[in-house]
Amino acid sequence: MSRDQKLILLNIIFATSLVIANVLAGKLVAFSETFVVPAAVVVYAVSFLITDVIHEEYGKQQAKQTIIFGFVAQIFASIMIYFGQLLPVAPFAQESQAAYETLLGQNARFVLASGAAYLTSQFVDVYIFSTVKKMTSNRFKWMRNNLSTASSQFIDTTIFITIAFAGSVPNLWMMILSQYVIKLLIAAIDTPIFYWLTRQNKHEQSTKVEAKQPA
């Protein structure tokens, strides 16, 4: 797989994870009386991993471009889902309309929460990743991966849950804490995946060595 093909694939996975996360956001999952989180928590965490991989492999500007593409994909998906909801349902499948609205019908509050949390947290992720990378002279990949993800995920969680569930969930801060703890665990697990996706093969390494040698 070429670098360009890899970038296209990463962008596809990134946009897909965002769209799926928005679809799952309305369902609350209870792992216990304490840990209550939106079903989107796992799949949405993938987007931060992909952002870091693109940043590491293709640079800061490409990571920002991916974030913009992802936002466009979310808006387009929301419009298409709403358009599908407005289409007349077949007379023999009336029950499917209620199921469609329950699963896919995103209210304005969820859309606002998702958009605000997404744009803020993703750009914070890029900023922290870039800053740590410079401070460590391009060393310690695990540090920039985990610090950027941990910080941005907290911002994302706080903004989304506050806007989406304030007034409808009895203990808002417990929900924020529950989701954030799970996201931290996922971030720790995806560190080996980050290293694997940003590894350099022997051909790339030899090319860089040759490029550094004087003519």
Rosetta blueprint (number, residue, H / E / L):
1 M L
2 S L
3 R H
4 D H
5 Q H
6 K H
7 L H
8 I H
9 L H
10 L H
11 N H
12 I H
13 I H
14 F H
15 A H
16 T H
17 S H
18 L H
19 V H
20 I H
21 A H
22 N H
23 V H
24 L H
25 A L
26 G L
27 K L
28 L E
29 V E
30 A E
31 F L
32 S L
33 E L
34 T L
35 F L
36 V E
37 V E
38 P E
39 A L
40 A L
41 V H
42 V H
43 V H
44 Y H
45 A H
46 V H
47 S H
48 F H
49 L H
50 I H
51 T H
52 D H
53 V H
54 I H
55 H H
56 E H
57 E H
58 Y H
59 G L
60 K H
61 Q H
62 Q H
63 A H
64 K H
65 Q H
66 T H
67 I H
68 I H
69 F H
70 G H
71 F H
72 V H
73 A H
74 Q H
75 I H
76 F H
77 A H
78 S H
79 I H
80 M H
81 I H
82 Y H
83 F H
84 G H
85 Q H
86 L H
87 L L
88 P L
89 V L
90 A L
91 P H
92 F H
93 A H
94 Q H
95 E H
96 S H
97 Q H
98 A H
99 A H
100 Y H
101 E H
102 T H
103 L H
104 L H
105 G L
106 Q L
107 N L
108 A H
109 R H
110 F H
111 V H
112 L H
113 A H
114 S H
115 G H
116 A H
117 A H
118 Y H
119 L H
120 T H
121 S H
122 Q H
123 F H
124 V H
125 D H
126 V H
127 Y H
128 I H
129 F H
130 S H
131 T H
132 V H
133 K H
134 K H
135 M H
136 T L
137 S L
138 N L
139 R L
140 F L
141 K H
142 W H
143 M H
144 R H
145 N H
146 N H
147 L H
148 S H
149 T H
150 A H
151 S H
152 S H
153 Q H
154 F H
155 I H
156 D H
157 T H
158 T H
159 I H
160 F H
161 I H
162 T H
163 I H
164 A H
165 F H
166 A L
167 G L
168 S L
169 V L
170 P L
171 N L
172 L H
173 W H
174 M H
175 M H
176 I H
177 L H
178 S H
179 Q H
180 Y H
181 V H
182 I H
183 K H
184 L H
185 L H
186 I H
187 A H
188 A H
189 I H
190 D L
191 T H
192 P H
193 I H
194 F H
195 Y H
196 W H
197 L H
198 T L
199 R L
200 Q L
201 N L
202 K H
203 H H
204 E H
205 Q H
206 S H
207 T H
208 K H
209 V H
210 E H
211 A H
212 K H
213 Q L
214 P L
215 A L
